[in-house]
């Protein structure tokens, strides 16, 4: 059984994960709208698939899978890093801001998922240790 502090830590981690996922979802939706407005349908479709994975995730494993899919957009020729929106500079500036928000929130979310996993392992071990000592 988890002690009170462990339960609070897990609950706090879950709340932070929820907040990060919400920020990630918001930035992703805005980016999809921007890409569609500038006829970048391929990238709009890619980010839509990511968004759908994020929304449908029901476990930390599924969240990690969605984040891995997002990370696959970066690097190599023709990657997200190579996209440039030509529209008097404003659209590109907005794309950069949204990309930054997506990157920041996805990295934060991944870090929180790792922390949650470590906390759960620790609390399971603590529970097992207490059980063994009380036998």
N, CA, C and O atoms as a MOPAC input file, in Angstrom:
PM7 MOZYME 1SCF
protein

 N      0.84100 1    -1.18400 1     0.00000 1
 C      0.00000 1     0.00000 1     0.00000 1
 C      0.88700 1     1.24900 1     0.00000 1
 O      1.92000 1     1.27400 1     0.66900 1
 N      0.49600 1     2.26400 1    -0.73200 1
 C      1.27500 1     3.49300 1    -0.83200 1
 C      1.05400 1     4.37100 1     0.38300 1
 O     -0.06100 1     4.46300 1     0.89700 1
 N      2.13500 1     5.02800 1     0.85100 1
 C      1.95200 1     5.96300 1     1.94900 1
 C      1.39500 1     7.27400 1     1.39400 1
 O      1.32900 1     7.47000 1     0.18000 1
 N      0.99900 1     8.16300 1     2.29600 1
 C      0.32400 1     9.40800 1     1.90700 1
 C      1.20200 1    10.27500 1     1.00100 1
 O      0.72300 1    10.79600 1    -0.00600 1
 N      2.49100 1    10.43700 1     1.35200 1
 C      3.39300 1    11.26200 1     0.54000 1
 C      3.55600 1    10.69500 1    -0.86100 1
 O      3.59000 1    11.44500 1    -1.83700 1
 N      3.65500 1     9.38500 1    -0.96600 1
 C      3.79700 1     8.75500 1    -2.28100 1
 C      2.55800 1     8.98400 1    -3.12600 1
 O      2.65400 1     9.25500 1    -4.32300 1
 N      1.39100 1     8.87500 1    -2.49700 1
 C      0.14200 1     9.12500 1    -3.22600 1
 C      0.08200 1    10.56900 1    -3.70600 1
 O     -0.32500 1    10.83600 1    -4.83600 1
 N      0.49200 1    11.50600 1    -2.84000 1
 C      0.49500 1    12.92300 1    -3.22200 1
 C      1.45300 1    13.17700 1    -4.38400 1
 O      1.12500 1    13.91100 1    -5.31600 1
 N      2.63900 1    12.56700 1    -4.32700 1
 C      3.61500 1    12.74100 1    -5.40100 1
 C      3.09300 1    12.18900 1    -6.72200 1
 O      3.25700 1    12.81200 1    -7.77000 1
 N      2.46800 1    11.02600 1    -6.66800 1
 C      1.90900 1    10.43900 1    -7.88300 1
 C      0.78700 1    11.30600 1    -8.43900 1
 O      0.69600 1    11.51100 1    -9.64900 1
 N     -0.06100 1    11.81100 1    -7.55900 1
 C     -1.16500 1    12.66500 1    -7.99700 1
 C     -0.63400 1    13.96300 1    -8.60900 1
 O     -1.13900 1    14.41800 1    -9.63500 1
 N      0.37200 1    14.55000 1    -7.98800 1
 C      0.98100 1    15.76700 1    -8.52500 1
 C      1.58800 1    15.49300 1    -9.89600 1
 O      1.42600 1    16.29500 1   -10.81600 1
 N      2.27500 1    14.38500 1   -10.03700 1
 C      2.86700 1    14.02600 1   -11.32900 1
 C      1.79000 1    13.85500 1   -12.38500 1
 O      1.95000 1    14.30500 1   -13.52000 1
 N      0.71000 1    13.21500 1   -12.02100 1
 C     -0.38300 1    13.01900 1   -12.98400 1
 C     -1.00400 1    14.35200 1   -13.39900 1
 O     -1.36000 1    14.53800 1   -14.56200 1
 N     -1.13200 1    15.27100 1   -12.45500 1
 C     -1.66900 1    16.59500 1   -12.77900 1
 C     -0.73100 1    17.34500 1   -13.72600 1
 O     -1.18400 1    17.98500 1   -14.67500 1
 N      0.56400 1    17.26600 1   -13.46900 1
 C      1.53800 1    17.92600 1   -14.33800 1
 C      1.53400 1    17.30600 1   -15.73200 1
 O      1.66400 1    18.01400 1   -16.73100 1
 N      1.38500 1    15.99900 1   -15.79800 1
 C      1.29700 1    15.32000 1   -17.09000 1
 C      0.07100 1    15.81000 1   -17.84500 1
 O      0.14000 1    16.08100 1   -19.04400 1
 N     -1.03200 1    15.92200 1   -17.15300 1
 C     -2.26700 1    16.39700 1   -17.77500 1
 C     -2.10400 1    17.82400 1   -18.30300 1
 O     -2.54100 1    18.13100 1   -19.41200 1
 N     -1.47800 1    18.69300 1   -17.50900 1
 C     -1.24800 1    20.07900 1   -17.93500 1
 C     -0.33100 1    20.13900 1   -19.15400 1
 O     -0.59100 1    20.89700 1   -20.08900 1
 N      0.72700 1    19.35300 1   -19.14800 1
 C      1.65600 1    19.34500 1   -20.28400 1
 C      0.98400 1    18.81800 1   -21.53900 1
 O      1.18000 1    19.35000 1   -22.63100 1
 N      0.19600 1    17.77500 1   -21.37600 1
 C     -0.52200 1    17.21500 1   -22.52700 1
 C     -1.51200 1    18.23400 1   -23.08000 1
 O     -1.68300 1    18.33800 1   -24.29500 1
 N     -2.16300 1    18.98300 1   -22.20100 1
 C     -3.11200 1    20.00600 1   -22.65500 1
 C     -2.39000 1    21.11100 1   -23.42400 1
 O     -2.87700 1    21.56400 1   -24.46000 1
 N     -1.24200 1    21.54200 1   -22.92900 1
 C     -0.45500 1    22.55600 1   -23.63600 1
 C      0.02500 1    22.05300 1   -24.98300 1
 O      0.01900 1    22.78600 1   -25.97200 1
 N      0.43700 1    20.80900 1   -25.01100 1
 C      0.88800 1    20.18400 1   -26.25300 1
 C     -0.26200 1    20.08600 1   -27.25200 1
 O     -0.08700 1    20.36300 1   -28.43800 1
 N     -1.41400 1    19.69900 1   -26.77500 1
 C     -2.59200 1    19.58300 1   -27.63700 1
 C     -3.00600 1    20.94600 1   -28.19100 1
 O     -3.33700 1    21.06400 1   -29.37100 1
 N     -2.98700 1    21.95600 1   -27.35400 1
 C     -3.36900 1    23.30100 1   -27.78600 1
 C     -2.43600 1    23.81900 1   -28.88100 1
 O     -2.89400 1    24.32900 1   -29.90400 1
 N     -1.13600 1    23.68700 1   -28.66400 1
 C     -0.16400 1    24.14800 1   -29.66400 1
 C     -0.28200 1    23.33500 1   -30.95000 1
 O     -0.15600 1    23.88100 1   -32.04600 1
 N     -0.52200 1    22.04500 1   -30.81800 1
 C     -0.65900 1    21.18700 1   -32.00000 1
 C     -1.89000 1    21.58100 1   -32.81000 1
 O     -1.82400 1    21.66200 1   -34.03600 1
 N     -3.00500 1    21.82600 1   -32.14100 1
 C     -4.21500 1    22.25800 1   -32.85300 1
 C     -3.98900 1    23.57500 1   -33.59400 1
 O     -4.41500 1    23.73000 1   -34.73800 1
 N     -3.32200 1    24.51400 1   -32.94100 1
 C     -3.04400 1    25.80500 1   -33.58200 1
 C     -2.11800 1    25.62100 1   -34.78600 1
 O     -2.29700 1    26.26700 1   -35.81900 1
 N     -1.13800 1    24.74500 1   -34.64800 1
 C     -0.21900 1    24.49900 1   -35.76300 1
 C     -0.94400 1    23.83300 1   -36.93000 1
 O     -0.69900 1    24.18000 1   -38.08600 1
 N     -1.81300 1    22.90200 1   -36.64800 1
 C     -2.59500 1    22.25200 1   -37.71100 1
 C     -3.40300 1    23.29600 1   -38.47200 1
 O     -3.43100 1    23.28600 1   -39.70300 1
 N     -4.05600 1    24.19200 1   -37.74800 1
 C     -4.83100 1    25.26100 1   -38.39300 1
 C     -3.93900 1    26.13100 1   -39.27800 1
 O     -4.30600 1    26.46600 1   -40.40500 1
 N     -2.77300 1    26.49000 1   -38.76100 1
 C     -1.83800 1    27.32000 1   -39.52500 1
 C     -1.37800 1    26.59800 1   -40.78800 1
 O     -1.35000 1    27.18700 1   -41.86900 1
 N     -1.02100 1    25.33900 1   -40.65300 1
 C     -0.55200 1    24.57200 1   -41.80800 1
 C     -1.64300 1    24.42700 1   -42.86000 1
 O     -1.37300 1    24.54300 1   -44.05500 1
 N     -2.85500 1    24.18000 1   -42.43000 1
 C     -3.96100 1    24.06700 1   -43.38100 1
 C     -4.21800 1    25.39700 1   -44.08200 1
 O     -4.52600 1    25.42000 1   -45.27400 1
 N     -4.09500 1    26.49200 1   -43.35800 1
 C     -4.30500 1    27.81600 1   -43.94900 1
 C     -3.26100 1    28.13500 1   -45.01100 1
 O     -3.49900 1    28.95800 1   -45.89500 1
 N     -2.10400 1    27.48100 1   -44.92300 1
 C     -1.02200 1    27.72800 1   -45.88100 1
 C     -0.79100 1    26.53600 1   -46.80900 1
 O      0.28700 1    26.36900 1   -47.38100 1
 N     -1.82400 1    25.72000 1   -46.94200 1
 C     -1.80900 1    24.59200 1   -47.88100 1
 C     -0.63400 1    23.63700 1   -47.67600 1
 O     -0.09900 1    23.08500 1   -48.63700 1
 N     -0.24700 1    23.45200 1   -46.44500 1
 C      0.78700 1    22.46600 1   -46.09700 1
 C      0.07800 1    21.21500 1   -45.58400 1
 O      0.21100 1    20.83300 1   -44.42100 1
 N     -0.67900 1    20.58900 1   -46.48400 1
 C     -1.56100 1    19.50100 1   -46.08000 1
 C     -0.80700 1    18.27200 1   -45.56700 1
 O     -1.26900 1    17.60500 1   -44.64100 1
 N      0.34100 1    17.97300 1   -46.15800 1
 C      1.10000 1    16.79900 1   -45.70300 1
 C      1.48100 1    16.94000 1   -44.23700 1
 O      1.30600 1    16.01000 1   -43.45000 1
 N      2.00700 1    18.11800 1   -43.87400 1
 C      2.39800 1    18.32100 1   -42.48100 1
 C      1.17900 1    18.47700 1   -41.57600 1
 O      1.20300 1    18.05300 1   -40.42100 1
 N      0.12200 1    19.08000 1   -42.09500 1
 C     -1.11600 1    19.16200 1   -41.31100 1
 C     -1.62000 1    17.75200 1   -40.99800 1
 O     -2.06900 1    17.48000 1   -39.88500 1
 N     -1.54400 1    16.86600 1   -41.98200 1
 C     -1.96600 1    15.47400 1   -41.76900 1
 C     -1.06900 1    14.77200 1   -40.74800 1
 O     -1.55600 1    14.03000 1   -39.89500 1
 N      0.24300 1    15.00800 1   -40.83700 1
 C      1.17000 1    14.39100 1   -39.87900 1
 C      0.85900 1    14.83200 1   -38.45200 1
 O      0.78600 1    14.01100 1   -37.53800 1
 N      0.67700 1    16.13700 1   -38.27400 1
 C      0.39100 1    16.64000 1   -36.92900 1
 C     -1.00800 1    16.23000 1   -36.47000 1
 O     -1.24400 1    16.07700 1   -35.27200 1
 N     -1.92700 1    16.05200 1   -37.40100 1
 C     -3.26000 1    15.55500 1   -37.04800 1
 C     -3.16800 1    14.12100 1   -36.53500 1
 O     -3.81700 1    13.76700 1   -35.55000 1
 N     -2.36400 1    13.30000 1   -37.19900 1
 C     -2.17800 1    11.91800 1   -36.72000 1
 C     -1.55100 1    11.91000 1   -35.32600 1
 O     -1.95200 1    11.13600 1   -34.45700 1
 N     -0.56100 1    12.78500 1   -35.12600 1
 C      0.04100 1    12.88300 1   -33.79400 1
 C     -1.01200 1    13.30200 1   -32.76500 1
 O     -1.12300 1    12.70200 1   -31.69600 1
 N     -1.78400 1    14.34000 1   -33.10100 1
 C     -2.82300 1    14.82200 1   -32.18200 1
 C     -3.80600 1    13.70500 1   -31.83600 1
 O     -4.18900 1    13.54100 1   -30.67800 1
 N     -4.20600 1    12.94700 1   -32.84300 1
 C     -5.15200 1    11.86000 1   -32.60100 1
 C     -4.55700 1    10.79300 1   -31.68300 1
 O     -5.25400 1    10.24300 1   -30.83100 1
 N     -3.27200 1    10.50500 1   -31.86000 1
 C     -2.60900 1     9.54700 1   -30.96300 1
 C     -2.55400 1    10.09200 1   -29.53900 1
 O     -2.78100 1     9.36400 1   -28.57300 1
 N     -2.25400 1    11.36900 1   -29.42500 1
 C     -2.17800 1    12.00400 1   -28.10900 1
 C     -3.53600 1    11.95600 1   -27.41000 1
 O     -3.62200 1    11.62400 1   -26.22800 1
 N     -4.58400 1    12.28800 1   -28.14300 1
 C     -5.93300 1    12.30700 1   -27.56500 1
 C     -6.38900 1    10.90700 1   -27.16300 1
 O     -7.03500 1    10.73400 1   -26.13000 1
 N     -6.05600 1     9.92400 1   -27.96900 1
 C     -6.55200 1     8.57000 1   -27.70600 1
 C     -5.68300 1     7.78400 1   -26.72000 1
 O     -6.05400 1     6.67800 1   -26.32400 1
 N     -4.54000 1     8.33200 1   -26.31900 1
 C     -3.64700 1     7.62000 1   -25.39700 1
 C     -4.34700 1     7.36300 1   -24.06600 1
 O     -4.92000 1     8.27100 1   -23.46400 1
 N     -4.29000 1     6.12800 1   -23.62700 1
 C     -4.92700 1     5.74400 1   -22.36300 1
 C     -3.92100 1     5.18800 1   -21.35600 1
 O     -4.30000 1     4.73100 1   -20.27700 1
 N     -2.65100 1     5.23200 1   -21.71200 1
 C     -1.61700 1     4.72900 1   -20.80900 1
 C     -0.33200 1     5.51500 1   -21.05100 1
 O     -0.19900 1     6.22100 1   -22.05100 1
 N      0.60500 1     5.38200 1   -20.12600 1
 C      1.88700 1     6.05500 1   -20.32800 1
 C      2.59100 1     5.48200 1   -21.55400 1
 O      3.30000 1     6.20400 1   -22.25500 1
 N      2.40500 1     4.21900 1   -21.81100 1
 C      3.00900 1     3.59100 1   -22.99700 1
 C      2.46800 1     4.23800 1   -24.27700 1
 O      3.23500 1     4.54500 1   -25.18900 1
 N      1.17100 1     4.44000 1   -24.34200 1
 C      0.56600 1     5.06400 1   -25.52300 1
 C      0.99000 1     6.52900 1   -25.65500 1
 O      1.17300 1     7.02500 1   -26.76700 1
 N      1.14700 1     7.21900 1   -24.52400 1
 C      1.65500 1     8.59600 1   -24.57700 1
 C      3.08300 1     8.61400 1   -25.11000 1
 O      3.43300 1     9.45500 1   -25.93800 1
 N      3.90200 1     7.68500 1   -24.63200 1
 C      5.28300 1     7.59800 1   -25.12900 1
 C      5.30700 1     7.29400 1   -26.62800 1
 O      6.12200 1     7.84900 1   -27.36400 1
 N      4.42200 1     6.42000 1   -27.07200 1
 C      4.34800 1     6.09200 1   -28.50000 1
 C      3.97500 1     7.32400 1   -29.32400 1
 O      4.53200 1     7.55400 1   -30.39700 1
 N      3.03300 1     8.11000 1   -28.81700 1
 C      2.64000 1     9.34000 1   -29.52000 1
 C      3.81500 1    10.31100 1   -29.58800 1
 O      4.05300 1    10.93000 1   -30.62600 1
 N      4.54600 1    10.44200 1   -28.49000 1
 C      5.70300 1    11.34400 1   -28.47200 1
 C      6.81300 1    10.83700 1   -29.39200 1
 O      7.50900 1    11.63400 1   -30.02100 1
 N      6.97900 1     9.53800 1   -29.47200 1
 C      7.97600 1     8.97000 1   -30.39300 1
 C      7.58200 1     9.26700 1   -31.84000 1
 O      8.44000 1     9.56100 1   -32.67300 1
 N      6.29200 1     9.19100 1   -32.13300 1
 C      5.81500 1     9.53100 1   -33.47000 1
 C      6.12500 1    10.99700 1   -33.77900 1
 O      6.58000 1    11.31400 1   -34.87900 1
 N      5.88600 1    11.88100 1   -32.82900 1
 C      6.20700 1    13.30000 1   -33.01000 1
 C      7.69900 1    13.48400 1   -33.26100 1
 O      8.09000 1    14.23900 1   -34.15100 1
 N      8.52300 1    12.81000 1   -32.49300 1
 C      9.97100 1    12.94900 1   -32.64900 1
 C     10.44600 1    12.47100 1   -34.01800 1
 O     11.49200 1    12.90700 1   -34.50000 1
 N      9.69000 1    11.58700 1   -34.63800 1
 C     10.07900 1    11.09200 1   -35.96000 1
 C      9.96300 1    12.17200 1   -37.03600 1
 O     10.47100 1    11.99100 1   -38.14200 1
 N      9.30800 1    13.28500 1   -36.73200 1
 C      9.16100 1    14.37800 1   -37.69700 1
 C     10.46100 1    15.14900 1   -37.88900 1
 O     10.62900 1    15.85400 1   -38.88500 1
 N     11.37100 1    15.01700 1   -36.94600 1
 C     12.57500 1    15.84400 1   -36.92700 1
 C     13.78100 1    15.07400 1   -37.45100 1
 O     13.92300 1    13.87400 1   -37.21400 1
 N     14.64200 1    15.78300 1   -38.16300 1
 C     15.89800 1    15.20900 1   -38.64100 1
 C     15.77600 1    14.60500 1   -40.02800 1
 O     14.74400 1    14.03800 1   -40.38700 1
 N     16.82600 1    14.73200 1   -40.78800 1
 C     16.84500 1    14.16900 1   -42.13300 1
 C     16.26700 1    15.12500 1   -43.16300 1
 O     15.63200 1    16.12400 1   -42.82600 1
 N     16.50000 1    14.79800 1   -44.41200 1
 C     16.00100 1    15.64100 1   -45.50100 1
 C     14.47900 1    15.56500 1   -45.56500 1
 O     13.88700 1    14.49500 1   -45.42300 1
 N     13.86900 1    16.70500 1   -45.77800 1
 C     12.41900 1    16.75900 1   -45.88800 1
 C     11.69800 1    16.67000 1   -44.55600 1
 O     10.48900 1    16.44200 1   -44.51400 1
 N     12.43200 1    16.84800 1   -43.47200 1
 C     11.81800 1    16.75300 1   -42.14500 1
 C     11.13600 1    18.06900 1   -41.78500 1
 O     11.19300 1    19.04700 1   -42.53000 1
 N     10.50200 1    18.06400 1   -40.64500 1
 C      9.82800 1    19.25800 1   -40.14700 1
 C     10.80900 1    20.42400 1   -40.02400 1
 O     10.42000 1    21.58200 1   -40.17800 1
 N     12.06400 1    20.12500 1   -39.74900 1
 C     13.08400 1    21.17400 1   -39.63800 1
 C     13.25700 1    21.94500 1   -40.94800 1
 O     13.71300 1    23.08800 1   -40.93400 1
 N     12.89800 1    21.33400 1   -42.07300 1
 C     13.08500 1    21.95800 1   -43.38100 1
 C     11.89400 1    22.79000 1   -43.84500 1
 O     11.96700 1    23.44400 1   -44.88500 1
 N     10.81100 1    22.77400 1   -43.09500 1
 C      9.59900 1    23.49500 1   -43.51100 1
 C      9.77900 1    24.98700 1   -43.25300 1
 O     10.28900 1    25.40200 1   -42.21300 1
 N      9.34700 1    25.77800 1   -44.22900 1
 C      9.37600 1    27.23400 1   -44.09300 1
 C      8.10900 1    27.77900 1   -44.72500 1
 O      7.83300 1    27.51200 1   -45.89400 1
 N      7.34100 1    28.53800 1   -43.96500 1
 C      6.11500 1    29.12600 1   -44.49200 1
 C      6.41000 1    30.53400 1   -44.99600 1
 O      6.85300 1    31.39800 1   -44.24000 1
 N      6.16100 1    30.74700 1   -46.26800 1
 C      6.41500 1    32.04900 1   -46.87600 1
 C      5.10300 1    32.82200 1   -46.90500 1
 O      4.25200 1    32.58400 1   -47.76200 1
 N      4.94700 1    33.73200 1   -45.98000 1
 C      3.73900 1    34.56400 1   -45.93700 1
 C      4.06400 1    35.83200 1   -45.15900 1
 O      3.57400 1    36.05200 1   -44.05200 1
 N      4.89200 1    36.64500 1   -45.76400 1
 C      5.28800 1    37.91900 1   -45.16800 1
 C      5.96800 1    37.75000 1   -43.81100 1
 O      6.00800 1    38.68800 1   -43.01500 1
 N      6.48900 1    36.58300 1   -43.55200 1
 C      7.24500 1    36.34500 1   -42.32800 1
 C      6.40200 1    36.04400 1   -41.10400 1
 O      6.86500 1    35.34600 1   -40.20200 1
 N      5.17900 1    36.54800 1   -41.04600 1
 C      4.33900 1    36.34600 1   -39.85800 1
 C      3.97300 1    34.87500 1   -39.67100 1
 O      4.02200 1    34.36100 1   -38.55400 1
 N      3.61100 1    34.20500 1   -40.74800 1
 C      3.24300 1    32.79100 1   -40.63400 1
 C      4.43400 1    31.96500 1   -40.17300 1
 O      4.28300 1    31.05100 1   -39.36300 1
 N      5.61400 1    32.28400 1   -40.68300 1
 C      6.81100 1    31.54300 1   -40.26700 1
 C      7.12900 1    31.81200 1   -38.80300 1
 O      7.52200 1    30.90300 1   -38.07200 1
 N      6.96200 1    33.04600 1   -38.38100 1
 C      7.19500 1    33.36800 1   -36.96900 1
 C      6.21100 1    32.60600 1   -36.08400 1
 O      6.58100 1    32.10100 1   -35.02300 1
 N      4.97300 1    32.52600 1   -36.51900 1
 C      3.96200 1    31.78400 1   -35.76200 1
 C      4.29100 1    30.29100 1   -35.75800 1
 O      4.14700 1    29.62800 1   -34.73100 1
 N      4.73200 1    29.75700 1   -36.90300 1
 C      5.11700 1    28.34900 1   -36.98400 1
 C      6.25600 1    28.06100 1   -36.00300 1
 O      6.25300 1    27.04400 1   -35.31000 1
 N      7.22400 1    28.96800 1   -35.95700 1
 C      8.36000 1    28.78800 1   -35.04200 1
 C      7.90900 1    28.81000 1   -33.58200 1
 O      8.36700 1    27.99900 1   -32.77700 1
 N      7.01600 1    29.73400 1   -33.24400 1
 C      6.50700 1    29.80100 1   -31.86200 1
 C      5.76200 1    28.52200 1   -31.49400 1
 O      5.96700 1    27.95800 1   -30.41900 1
 N      4.90100 1    28.07700 1   -32.39400 1
 C      4.12500 1    26.86900 1   -32.11600 1
 C      5.02100 1    25.63400 1   -32.06300 1
 O      4.83200 1    24.76000 1   -31.21700 1
 N      5.98700 1    25.56600 1   -32.96200 1
 C      6.93300 1    24.44100 1   -32.94300 1
 C      7.70700 1    24.41800 1   -31.63300 1
 O      7.93700 1    23.35700 1   -31.05300 1
 N      8.10500 1    25.59900 1   -31.17600 1
 C      8.80400 1    25.68800 1   -29.89600 1
 C      7.93400 1    25.22600 1   -28.74400 1
 O      8.39700 1    24.51600 1   -27.85100 1
 N      6.66800 1    25.63200 1   -28.76500 1
 C      5.73800 1    25.21600 1   -27.70600 1
 C      5.51800 1    23.70500 1   -27.74500 1
 O      5.45800 1    23.05500 1   -26.70100 1
 N      5.40000 1    23.15800 1   -28.93600 1
 C      5.22100 1    21.70900 1   -29.07200 1
 C      6.46200 1    20.98100 1   -28.56700 1
 O      6.35700 1    20.00100 1   -27.83000 1
 N      7.61500 1    21.45400 1   -28.95900 1
 C      8.86300 1    20.82700 1   -28.53000 1
 C      9.02000 1    20.89600 1   -27.01000 1
 O      9.34300 1    19.89700 1   -26.36700 1
 N      8.79200 1    22.07000 1   -26.44700 1
 C      8.94000 1    22.25100 1   -25.00500 1
 C      7.96100 1    21.36000 1   -24.24000 1
 O      8.34800 1    20.68200 1   -23.28900 1
 N      6.70300 1    21.36200 1   -24.65400 1
 C      5.70100 1    20.55900 1   -23.94900 1
 C      5.93000 1    19.06400 1   -24.12900 1
 O      5.69600 1    18.28900 1   -23.20100 1
 N      6.38300 1    18.65100 1   -25.30300 1
 C      6.62200 1    17.21700 1   -25.50500 1
 C      7.81500 1    16.74600 1   -24.67900 1
 O      7.78200 1    15.65300 1   -24.11400 1
 N      8.86600 1    17.55700 1   -24.60300 1
 C     10.01900 1    17.19300 1   -23.77500 1
 C      9.63500 1    17.15600 1   -22.29800 1
 O     10.05000 1    16.26100 1   -21.56100 1
 N      8.84700 1    18.12900 1   -21.88000 1
 C      8.39200 1    18.16500 1   -20.48300 1
 C      7.52600 1    16.94500 1   -20.17900 1
 O      7.67300 1    16.31400 1   -19.13200 1
 N      6.62600 1    16.62300 1   -21.10000 1
 C      5.74300 1    15.47800 1   -20.90700 1
 C      6.54200 1    14.18100 1   -20.82700 1
 O      6.27100 1    13.33600 1   -19.97400 1
 N      7.51200 1    14.02300 1   -21.70000 1
 C      8.34100 1    12.82000 1   -21.66700 1
 C      9.09800 1    12.72100 1   -20.34300 1
 O      9.18200 1    11.64400 1   -19.75200 1
 N      9.64400 1    13.83600 1   -19.88200 1
 C     10.34000 1    13.84300 1   -18.59300 1
 C      9.41400 1    13.48700 1   -17.43700 1
 O      9.79800 1    12.74900 1   -16.53000 1
 N      8.20300 1    14.01100 1   -17.47300 1
 C      7.23000 1    13.69800 1   -16.42100 1
 C      6.83300 1    12.22500 1   -16.45000 1
 O      6.64900 1    11.60600 1   -15.40200 1
 N      6.70200 1    11.67200 1   -17.64500 1
 C      6.37000 1    10.24700 1   -17.75400 1
 C      7.48400 1     9.39100 1   -17.16300 1
 O      7.22000 1     8.38600 1   -16.50400 1
 N      8.72400 1     9.79200 1   -17.40200 1
 C      9.85300 1     9.05700 1   -16.82800 1
 C      9.86200 1     9.18000 1   -15.30800 1
 O     10.13600 1     8.20600 1   -14.60500 1
 N      9.56400 1    10.37300 1   -14.80000 1
 C      9.50300 1    10.58500 1   -13.35200 1
 C      8.38600 1     9.75300 1   -12.73900 1
 O      8.57100 1     9.13300 1   -11.69200 1
 N      7.23300 1     9.74000 1   -13.38600 1
 C      6.10600 1     8.95800 1   -12.88200 1
 C      6.46800 1     7.48100 1   -12.82600 1
 O      6.16700 1     6.79300 1   -11.85100 1
 N      7.10800 1     7.00800 1   -13.86600 1
 C      7.51500 1     5.60300 1   -13.89900 1
 C      8.47400 1     5.29300 1   -12.75400 1
 O      8.34600 1     4.26200 1   -12.09400 1
 N      9.43000 1     6.18000 1   -12.52200 1
 C     10.39300 1     5.97900 1   -11.43300 1
 C      9.69100 1     6.02500 1   -10.07700 1
 O     10.01300 1     5.24100 1    -9.18500 1
 N      8.72800 1     6.94400 1    -9.92000 1
 C      7.99300 1     7.04100 1    -8.65300 1
 C      7.18900 1     5.77000 1    -8.40100 1
 O      7.14800 1     5.25900 1    -7.28200 1
 N      6.55600 1     5.26900 1    -9.44900 1
 C      5.75300 1     4.06500 1    -9.28000 1
 C      6.63100 1     2.88100 1    -8.90200 1
 O      6.26300 1     2.08400 1    -8.03800 1
 N      7.78500 1     2.76100 1    -9.53900 1
 C      8.70000 1     1.67500 1    -9.19100 1
 C      9.16100 1     1.81500 1    -7.74500 1
 O      9.22700 1     0.83400 1    -7.00400 1
 N      9.47700 1     3.04400 1    -7.35300 1
 C      9.95400 1     3.29000 1    -5.99600 1
 C      8.86600 1     2.94600 1    -4.98400 1
 O      9.14200 1     2.29000 1    -3.98000 1
 N      7.64800 1     3.37600 1    -5.23300 1
 C      6.58800 1     3.12000 1    -4.26400 1
 C      6.23700 1     1.63800 1    -4.20700 1
 O      5.89000 1     1.13000 1    -3.14100 1
 N      6.32000 1     0.95400 1    -5.30800 1
 C      6.08800 1    -0.49200 1    -5.28500 1
 C      7.16700 1    -1.16300 1    -4.44900 1
 O      6.86900 1    -2.03400 1    -3.63200 1
 N      8.42100 1    -0.76200 1    -4.64700 1
 C      9.52500 1    -1.32700 1    -3.87100 1
 C      9.36000 1    -0.99900 1    -2.38800 1
 O      9.58500 1    -1.85700 1    -1.53500 1
 N      8.96800 1     0.23600 1    -2.07800 1
 C      8.75800 1     0.60900 1    -0.67600 1
 C      7.65700 1    -0.24400 1    -0.05600 1
 O      7.78900 1    -0.69800 1     1.08100 1
 N      6.59300 1    -0.45700 1    -0.78000 1
 C      5.49200 1    -1.27500 1    -0.26900 1
 C      5.94900 1    -2.70900 1    -0.03000 1
 O      5.62100 1    -3.31200 1     0.99100 1
 N      6.70200 1    -3.24600 1    -0.97100 1
 C      7.20100 1    -4.60700 1    -0.83500 1
 C      8.15000 1    -4.71200 1     0.36200 1
 O      8.08500 1    -5.67400 1     1.12800 1
 N      9.02200 1    -3.73300 1     0.51700 1
 C      9.96400 1    -3.73700 1     1.63600 1
 C      9.22200 1    -3.69300 1     2.96200 1
 O      9.54200 1    -4.45100 1     3.87800 1
 N      8.23000 1    -2.80900 1     3.07500 1
 C      7.43900 1    -2.73100 1     4.31300 1
 C      6.73400 1    -4.05500 1     4.58800 1
 O      6.68100 1    -4.51300 1     5.73000 1
 N      6.20300 1    -4.65600 1     3.55700 1
 C      5.49900 1    -5.92200 1     3.70900 1
 C      6.46200 1    -6.99900 1     4.20800 1
 O      6.12900 1    -7.77300 1     5.10600 1
 N      7.66000 1    -7.03900 1     3.61700 1
 C      8.63900 1    -8.03900 1     4.03200 1
 C      9.08400 1    -7.82200 1     5.47600 1
 O      9.26100 1    -8.78400 1     6.22400 1
 N      9.26300 1    -6.56600 1     5.86600 1
 C      9.70900 1    -6.26600 1     7.22600 1
 C      8.62800 1    -6.54800 1     8.26300 1
 O      8.93600 1    -6.84600 1     9.41700 1
 N      7.38500 1    -6.45700 1     7.86400 1
 C      6.27800 1    -6.66200 1     8.80400 1
 C      5.81500 1    -8.10800 1     8.88200 1
 O      4.87100 1    -8.41000 1     9.61200 1
 N      6.43800 1    -8.98100 1     8.16900 1
 C      6.02900 1   -10.39700 1     8.19200 1
 C      6.43900 1   -11.07600 1     9.45600 1
 O      6.17200 1   -12.26400 1     9.63300 1

